[in-house]
Amino acid sequence: MLWLFSSCSENSEASLVRKEGVRTGQELYLLNCASCHGERGNLGVAGAKNLQATTLDKIAIEAIIRNGKHGMPAFKGIIRQQTSYDSLVAYVISLRN
């Protein structure tokens, strides 16, 4: 199961940025989150929370993305631009039912 956690954080900063600029929230999610949370946010691999059912607000979601929680790795060294966090958080919220 350790490989699951490491696969969630293997993306380098270079993979997060395209030539034209910052990736969208959906692109960041698919690159960094979908392997555990699933494309629709409800996969639950290795204890990943169901993002469709979350009631967390924007601040709490961003804090978890930045700092990690339990088995989820921190992305503060991988995702560096505030606009990227904003778009990723907005995408996570869009997964709610």
N, CA, C and O atoms as a GROMACS GRO file, in nm:
protein
  388
    1MET      N    1   0.081  -0.119   0.000
    1MET     CA    2   0.000   0.000   0.000
    1MET      C    3   0.086   0.126   0.000
    1MET      O    4   0.038   0.233  -0.036
    2LEU      N    5   0.210   0.114   0.039
    2LEU     CA    6   0.298   0.231   0.040
    2LEU      C    7   0.312   0.289  -0.100
    2LEU      O    8   0.321   0.411  -0.114
    3TRP      N    9   0.314   0.206  -0.202
    3TRP     CA   10   0.327   0.258  -0.338
    3TRP      C   11   0.209   0.346  -0.376
    3TRP      O   12   0.224   0.437  -0.458
    4LEU      N   13   0.091   0.321  -0.317
    4LEU     CA   14  -0.024   0.406  -0.346
    4LEU      C   15   0.000   0.549  -0.301
    4LEU      O   16  -0.033   0.644  -0.372
    5PHE      N   17   0.059   0.564  -0.181
    5PHE     CA   18   0.084   0.697  -0.128
    5PHE      C   19   0.192   0.766  -0.207
    5PHE      O   20   0.183   0.886  -0.234
    6SER      N   21   0.295   0.692  -0.245
    6SER     CA   22   0.403   0.756  -0.320
    6SER      C   23   0.357   0.793  -0.460
    6SER      O   24   0.406   0.891  -0.517
    7SER      N   25   0.265   0.715  -0.518
    7SER     CA   26   0.218   0.749  -0.652
    7SER      C   27   0.137   0.877  -0.652
    7SER      O   28   0.127   0.944  -0.755
    8CYS      N   29   0.079   0.912  -0.540
    8CYS     CA   30   0.001   1.035  -0.531
    8CYS      C   31   0.088   1.158  -0.534
    8CYS      O   32   0.040   1.267  -0.567
    9SER      N   33   0.217   1.145  -0.502
    9SER     CA   34   0.301   1.263  -0.492
    9SER      C   35   0.422   1.258  -0.584
    9SER      O   36   0.515   1.337  -0.568
   10GLU      N   37   0.422   1.168  -0.681
   10GLU     CA   38   0.538   1.155  -0.769
   10GLU      C   39   0.551   1.266  -0.871
   10GLU      O   40   0.660   1.285  -0.926
   11ASN      N   41   0.445   1.339  -0.897
   11ASN     CA   42   0.450   1.442  -1.000
   11ASN      C   43   0.544   1.554  -0.958
   11ASN      O   44   0.537   1.604  -0.846
   12SER      N   45   0.632   1.592  -1.048
   12SER     CA   46   0.723   1.703  -1.021
   12SER      C   47   0.654   1.833  -1.056
   12SER      O   48   0.550   1.833  -1.122
   13GLU      N   49   0.711   1.942  -1.012
   13GLU     CA   50   0.654   2.072  -1.045
   13GLU      C   51   0.643   2.089  -1.196
   13GLU      O   52   0.548   2.150  -1.246
   14ALA      N   53   0.739   2.036  -1.269
   14ALA     CA   54   0.738   2.049  -1.415
   14ALA      C   55   0.613   1.985  -1.475
   14ALA      O   56   0.561   2.034  -1.575
   15SER      N   57   0.565   1.876  -1.416
   15SER     CA   58   0.446   1.812  -1.471
   15SER      C   59   0.320   1.891  -1.442
   15SER      O   60   0.215   1.865  -1.502
   16LEU      N   61   0.327   1.987  -1.350
   16LEU     CA   62   0.210   2.065  -1.313
   16LEU      C   63   0.191   2.188  -1.400
   16LEU      O   64   0.086   2.252  -1.395
   17VAL      N   65   0.290   2.222  -1.480
   17VAL     CA   66   0.285   2.344  -1.559
   17VAL      C   67   0.302   2.310  -1.706
   17VAL      O   68   0.393   2.235  -1.742
   18ARG      N   69   0.217   2.364  -1.791
   18ARG     CA   70   0.236   2.347  -1.933
   18ARG      C   71   0.302   2.472  -1.989
   18ARG      O   72   0.317   2.572  -1.919
   19LYS      N   73   0.339   2.466  -2.113
   19LYS     CA   74   0.409   2.579  -2.176
   19LYS      C   75   0.326   2.706  -2.171
   19LYS      O   76   0.382   2.814  -2.153
   20GLU      N   77   0.193   2.696  -2.187
   20GLU     CA   78   0.109   2.815  -2.190
   20GLU      C   79   0.084   2.871  -2.051
   20GLU      O   80   0.046   2.988  -2.041
   21GLY      N   81   0.102   2.796  -1.946
   21GLY     CA   82   0.075   2.846  -1.811
   21GLY      C   83   0.032   2.737  -1.717
   21GLY      O   84   0.065   2.620  -1.735
   22VAL      N   85  -0.040   2.776  -1.616
   22VAL     CA   86  -0.082   2.686  -1.509
   22VAL      C   87  -0.194   2.595  -1.557
   22VAL      O   88  -0.280   2.636  -1.635
   23ARG      N   89  -0.192   2.473  -1.511
   23ARG     CA   90  -0.298   2.377  -1.546
   23ARG      C   91  -0.428   2.414  -1.476
   23ARG      O   92  -0.429   2.486  -1.376
   24THR      N   93  -0.538   2.364  -1.530
   24THR     CA   94  -0.670   2.386  -1.470
   24THR      C   95  -0.683   2.300  -1.344
   24THR      O   96  -0.603   2.209  -1.321
   25GLY      N   97  -0.784   2.330  -1.265
   25GLY     CA   98  -0.811   2.250  -1.145
   25GLY      C   99  -0.837   2.105  -1.180
   25GLY      O  100  -0.793   2.015  -1.108
   26GLN      N  101  -0.909   2.081  -1.288
   26GLN     CA  102  -0.938   1.944  -1.329
   26GLN      C  103  -0.809   1.872  -1.368
   26GLN      O  104  -0.788   1.757  -1.330
   27GLU      N  105  -0.722   1.939  -1.441
   27GLU     CA  106  -0.596   1.877  -1.481
   27GLU      C  107  -0.510   1.844  -1.359
   27GLU      O  108  -0.453   1.736  -1.349
   28LEU      N  109  -0.501   1.938  -1.265
   28LEU     CA  110  -0.424   1.914  -1.142
   28LEU      C  111  -0.483   1.797  -1.065
   28LEU      O  112  -0.409   1.712  -1.014
   29TYR      N  113  -0.614   1.793  -1.056
   29TYR     CA  114  -0.682   1.685  -0.986
   29TYR      C  115  -0.651   1.550  -1.050
   29TYR      O  116  -0.615   1.455  -0.981
   30LEU      N  117  -0.665   1.543  -1.182
   30LEU     CA  118  -0.641   1.417  -1.251
   30LEU      C  119  -0.496   1.372  -1.238
   30LEU      O  120  -0.469   1.252  -1.228
   31LEU      N  121  -0.403   1.465  -1.238
   31LEU     CA  122  -0.260   1.432  -1.223
   31LEU      C  123  -0.223   1.389  -1.081
   31LEU      O  124  -0.139   1.300  -1.064
   32ASN      N  125  -0.283   1.451  -0.982
   32ASN     CA  126  -0.234   1.436  -0.846
   32ASN      C  127  -0.330   1.370  -0.748
   32ASN      O  128  -0.287   1.323  -0.643
   33CYS      N  129  -0.457   1.366  -0.779
   33CYS     CA  130  -0.556   1.322  -0.681
   33CYS      C  131  -0.636   1.199  -0.723
   33CYS      O  132  -0.675   1.118  -0.640
   34ALA      N  133  -0.660   1.186  -0.853
   34ALA     CA  134  -0.750   1.083  -0.902
   34ALA      C  135  -0.702   0.942  -0.874
   34ALA      O  136  -0.783   0.850  -0.865
   35SER      N  137  -0.571   0.922  -0.860
   35SER     CA  138  -0.522   0.786  -0.836
   35SER      C  139  -0.573   0.731  -0.703
   35SER      O  140  -0.585   0.609  -0.688
   36CYS      N  141  -0.603   0.816  -0.607
   36CYS     CA  142  -0.657   0.771  -0.479
   36CYS      C  143  -0.805   0.805  -0.462
   36CYS      O  144  -0.882   0.723  -0.412
   37HIS      N  145  -0.844   0.926  -0.503
   37HIS     CA  146  -0.983   0.971  -0.485
   37HIS      C  147  -1.073   0.930  -0.600
   37HIS      O  148  -1.195   0.932  -0.586
   38GLY      N  149  -1.016   0.893  -0.714
   38GLY     CA  150  -1.094   0.856  -0.831
   38GLY      C  151  -1.132   0.978  -0.914
   38GLY      O  152  -1.133   1.090  -0.864
   39GLU      N  153  -1.163   0.955  -1.039
   39GLU     CA  154  -1.198   1.064  -1.130
   39GLU      C  155  -1.320   1.143  -1.083
   39GLU      O  156  -1.330   1.263  -1.109
   40ARG      N  157  -1.410   1.076  -1.015
   40ARG     CA  158  -1.533   1.143  -0.968
   40ARG      C  159  -1.528   1.176  -0.820
   40ARG      O  160  -1.624   1.228  -0.764
   41GLY      N  161  -1.413   1.146  -0.755
   41GLY     CA  162  -1.396   1.181  -0.615
   41GLY      C  163  -1.445   1.079  -0.514
   41GLY      O  164  -1.440   1.105  -0.394
   42ASN      N  165  -1.491   0.964  -0.561
   42ASN     CA  166  -1.551   0.868  -0.469
   42ASN      C  167  -1.485   0.730  -0.471
   42ASN      O  168  -1.549   0.632  -0.431
   43LEU      N  169  -1.362   0.720  -0.516
   43LEU     CA  170  -1.296   0.590  -0.527
   43LEU      C  171  -1.255   0.533  -0.392
   43LEU      O  172  -1.282   0.416  -0.364
   44GLY      N  173  -1.192   0.613  -0.308
   44GLY     CA  174  -1.160   0.570  -0.172
   44GLY      C  175  -1.044   0.474  -0.159
   44GLY      O  176  -1.041   0.395  -0.064
   45VAL      N  177  -0.947   0.477  -0.249
   45VAL     CA  178  -0.830   0.390  -0.238
   45VAL      C  179  -0.750   0.428  -0.114
   45VAL      O  180  -0.725   0.545  -0.088
   46ALA      N  181  -0.709   0.327  -0.038
   46ALA     CA  182  -0.623   0.344   0.080
   46ALA      C  183  -0.680   0.445   0.179
   46ALA      O  184  -0.605   0.518   0.243
   47GLY      N  185  -0.811   0.449   0.192
   47GLY     CA  186  -0.874   0.538   0.289
   47GLY      C  187  -0.897   0.680   0.241
   47GLY      O  188  -0.934   0.766   0.321
   48ALA      N  189  -0.876   0.706   0.112
   48ALA     CA  190  -0.901   0.840   0.059
   48ALA      C  191  -1.047   0.878   0.081
   48ALA      O  192  -1.136   0.796   0.056
   49LYS      N  193  -1.070   0.998   0.126
   49LYS     CA  194  -1.206   1.044   0.156
   49LYS      C  195  -1.290   1.061   0.029
   49LYS      O  196  -1.239   1.089  -0.079
   50ASN      N  197  -1.419   1.043   0.046
   50ASN     CA  198  -1.515   1.062  -0.063
   50ASN      C  199  -1.535   1.212  -0.080
   50ASN      O  200  -1.599   1.276   0.004
   51LEU      N  201  -1.483   1.269  -0.186
   51LEU     CA  202  -1.491   1.413  -0.209
   51LEU      C  203  -1.630   1.457  -0.253
   51LEU      O  204  -1.662   1.576  -0.247
   52GLN      N  205  -1.713   1.363  -0.298
   52GLN     CA  206  -1.851   1.397  -0.334
   52GLN      C  207  -1.934   1.427  -0.209
   52GLN      O  208  -2.033   1.499  -0.215
   53ALA      N  209  -1.892   1.370  -0.097
   53ALA     CA  210  -1.969   1.384   0.027
   53ALA      C  211  -1.909   1.485   0.125
   53ALA      O  212  -1.966   1.507   0.232
   54THR      N  213  -1.796   1.544   0.092
   54THR     CA  214  -1.732   1.634   0.186
   54THR      C  215  -1.814   1.761   0.210
   54THR      O  216  -1.878   1.815   0.119
   55THR      N  217  -1.810   1.807   0.333
   55THR     CA  218  -1.876   1.933   0.369
   55THR      C  219  -1.772   2.038   0.408
   55THR      O  220  -1.807   2.145   0.459
   56LEU      N  221  -1.645   2.008   0.384
   56LEU     CA  222  -1.539   2.103   0.417
   56LEU      C  223  -1.550   2.229   0.332
   56LEU      O  224  -1.593   2.223   0.217
   57ASP      N  225  -1.512   2.343   0.390
   57ASP     CA  226  -1.512   2.467   0.314
   57ASP      C  227  -1.381   2.482   0.237
   57ASP      O  228  -1.291   2.400   0.249
   58LYS      N  229  -1.372   2.589   0.158
   58LYS     CA  230  -1.256   2.613   0.073
   58LYS      C  231  -1.126   2.619   0.153
   58LYS      O  232  -1.025   2.564   0.111
   59ILE      N  233  -1.129   2.684   0.266
   59ILE     CA  234  -1.008   2.700   0.348
   59ILE      C  235  -0.960   2.565   0.399
   59ILE      O  236  -0.840   2.537   0.394
   60ALA      N  237  -1.051   2.482   0.446
   60ALA     CA  238  -1.014   2.350   0.498
   60ALA      C  239  -0.961   2.259   0.386
   60ALA      O  240  -0.865   2.186   0.406
   61ILE      N  241  -1.025   2.264   0.270
   61ILE     CA  242  -0.980   2.181   0.158
   61ILE      C  243  -0.839   2.222   0.115
   61ILE      O  244  -0.754   2.136   0.094
   62GLU      N  245  -0.815   2.352   0.104
   62GLU     CA  246  -0.681   2.398   0.065
   62GLU      C  247  -0.577   2.359   0.169
   62GLU      O  248  -0.466   2.321   0.133
   63ALA      N  249  -0.611   2.368   0.296
   63ALA     CA  250  -0.516   2.330   0.402
   63ALA      C  251  -0.478   2.183   0.392
   63ALA      O  252  -0.361   2.148   0.411
   64ILE      N  253  -0.574   2.098   0.363
   64ILE     CA  254  -0.545   1.955   0.349
   64ILE      C  255  -0.459   1.930   0.225
   64ILE      O  256  -0.366   1.849   0.230
   65ILE      N  257  -0.489   1.998   0.115
   65ILE     CA  258  -0.408   1.981  -0.005
   65ILE      C  259  -0.264   2.026   0.022
   65ILE      O  260  -0.169   1.957  -0.014
   66ARG      N  261  -0.248   2.141   0.085
   66ARG     CA  262  -0.114   2.193   0.114
   66ARG      C  263  -0.036   2.105   0.211
   66ARG      O  264   0.081   2.075   0.189
   67ASN      N  265  -0.102   2.062   0.320
   67ASN     CA  266  -0.031   1.998   0.431
   67ASN      C  267  -0.048   1.847   0.439
   67ASN      O  268   0.022   1.781   0.516
   68GLY      N  269  -0.140   1.792   0.361
   68GLY     CA  270  -0.167   1.649   0.368
   68GLY      C  271  -0.248   1.616   0.492
   68GLY      O  272  -0.273   1.702   0.578
   69LYS      N  273  -0.289   1.491   0.501
   69LYS     CA  274  -0.364   1.446   0.619
   69LYS      C  275  -0.366   1.294   0.617
   69LYS      O  276  -0.398   1.232   0.516
   70HIS      N  277  -0.332   1.237   0.729
   70HIS     CA  278  -0.324   1.091   0.742
   70HIS      C  279  -0.234   1.036   0.630
   70HIS      O  280  -0.116   1.070   0.626
   71GLY      N  281  -0.285   0.953   0.541
   71GLY     CA  282  -0.204   0.894   0.435
   71GLY      C  283  -0.185   0.983   0.313
   71GLY      O  284  -0.106   0.950   0.224
   72MET      N  285  -0.257   1.094   0.308
   72MET     CA  286  -0.246   1.184   0.192
   72MET      C  287  -0.122   1.270   0.206
   72MET      O  288  -0.101   1.333   0.309
   73PRO      N  289  -0.040   1.274   0.101
   73PRO     CA  290   0.083   1.356   0.108
   73PRO      C  291   0.052   1.505   0.097
   73PRO      O  292  -0.053   1.544   0.046
   74ALA      N  293   0.145   1.586   0.145
   74ALA     CA  294   0.135   1.731   0.131
   74ALA      C  295   0.179   1.771  -0.010
   74ALA      O  296   0.273   1.713  -0.065
   75PHE      N  297   0.112   1.868  -0.067
   75PHE     CA  298   0.145   1.917  -0.200
   75PHE      C  299   0.207   2.056  -0.198
   75PHE      O  300   0.225   2.117  -0.304
   76LYS      N  301   0.239   2.108  -0.078
   76LYS     CA  302   0.292   2.244  -0.071
   76LYS      C  303   0.426   2.259  -0.142
   76LYS      O  304   0.459   2.370  -0.184
   77GLY      N  305   0.502   2.156  -0.158
   77GLY     CA  306   0.627   2.163  -0.232
   77GLY      C  307   0.612   2.132  -0.380
   77GLY      O  308   0.706   2.147  -0.458
   78ILE      N  309   0.494   2.088  -0.419
   78ILE     CA  310   0.468   2.048  -0.557
   78ILE      C  311   0.384   2.153  -0.630
   78ILE      O  312   0.418   2.196  -0.740
   79ILE      N  313   0.275   2.193  -0.566
   79ILE     CA  314   0.190   2.299  -0.621
   79ILE      C  315   0.234   2.428  -0.554
   79ILE      O  316   0.230   2.439  -0.431
   80ARG      N  317   0.274   2.525  -0.632
   80ARG     CA  318   0.334   2.646  -0.575
   80ARG      C  319   0.255   2.774  -0.595
   80ARG      O  320   0.274   2.869  -0.520
   81GLN      N  321   0.168   2.778  -0.693
   81GLN     CA  322   0.098   2.903  -0.724
   81GLN      C  323  -0.040   2.904  -0.659
   81GLN      O  324  -0.112   2.805  -0.664
   82GLN      N  325  -0.076   3.017  -0.600
   82GLN     CA  326  -0.208   3.029  -0.535
   82GLN      C  327  -0.320   3.007  -0.635
   82GLN      O  328  -0.423   2.948  -0.600
   83THR      N  329  -0.303   3.052  -0.756
   83THR     CA  330  -0.409   3.031  -0.856
   83THR      C  331  -0.431   2.882  -0.883
   83THR      O  332  -0.544   2.841  -0.912
   84SER      N  333  -0.325   2.802  -0.872
   84SER     CA  334  -0.340   2.658  -0.889
   84SER      C  335  -0.420   2.598  -0.774
   84SER      O  336  -0.506   2.514  -0.795
   85TYR      N  337  -0.391   2.643  -0.651
   85TYR     CA  338  -0.470   2.596  -0.536
   85TYR      C  339  -0.616   2.637  -0.553
   85TYR      O  340  -0.706   2.556  -0.530
   86ASP      N  341  -0.638   2.762  -0.592
   86ASP     CA  342  -0.776   2.811  -0.608
   86ASP      C  343  -0.853   2.727  -0.709
   86ASP      O  344  -0.967   2.690  -0.684
   87SER      N  345  -0.791   2.697  -0.822
   87SER     CA  346  -0.861   2.620  -0.925
   87SER      C  347  -0.880   2.474  -0.884
   87SER      O  348  -0.982   2.414  -0.916
   88LEU      N  349  -0.782   2.417  -0.813
   88LEU     CA  350  -0.796   2.279  -0.765
   88LEU      C  351  -0.904   2.269  -0.660
   88LEU      O  352  -0.986   2.177  -0.664
   89VAL      N  353  -0.907   2.362  -0.566
   89VAL     CA  354  -1.012   2.362  -0.463
   89VAL      C  355  -1.150   2.377  -0.528
   89VAL      O  356  -1.244   2.308  -0.490
   90ALA      N  357  -1.163   2.467  -0.624
   90ALA     CA  358  -1.291   2.485  -0.693
   90ALA      C  359  -1.332   2.356  -0.763
   90ALA      O  360  -1.451   2.321  -0.764
   91TYR      N  361  -1.237   2.285  -0.822
   91TYR     CA  362  -1.270   2.160  -0.888
   91TYR      C  363  -1.316   2.054  -0.787
   91TYR      O  364  -1.413   1.983  -0.811
   92VAL      N  365  -1.245   2.045  -0.674
   92VAL     CA  366  -1.284   1.949  -0.570
   92VAL      C  367  -1.426   1.978  -0.524
   92VAL      O  368  -1.506   1.885  -0.508
   93ILE      N  369  -1.459   2.104  -0.503
   93ILE     CA  370  -1.594   2.141  -0.461
   93ILE      C  371  -1.696   2.105  -0.569
   93ILE      O  372  -1.810   2.069  -0.537
   94SER      N  373  -1.658   2.115  -0.694
   94SER     CA  374  -1.750   2.082  -0.804
   94SER      C  375  -1.785   1.933  -0.808
   94SER      O  376  -1.883   1.895  -0.873
   95LEU      N  377  -1.708   1.849  -0.741
   95LEU     CA  378  -1.734   1.706  -0.739
   95LEU      C  379  -1.848   1.668  -0.645
   95LEU      O  380  -1.898   1.555  -0.649
   96ARG      N  381  -1.888   1.760  -0.559
   96ARG     CA  382  -1.995   1.731  -0.463
   96ARG      C  383  -2.125   1.698  -0.535
   96ARG      O  384  -2.154   1.750  -0.643
   97ASN      N  385  -2.203   1.613  -0.472
   97ASN     CA  386  -2.335   1.576  -0.528
   97ASN      C  387  -2.430   1.693  -0.521
   97ASN      O  388  -2.545   1.682  -0.563
   0.00000   0.00000   0.00000
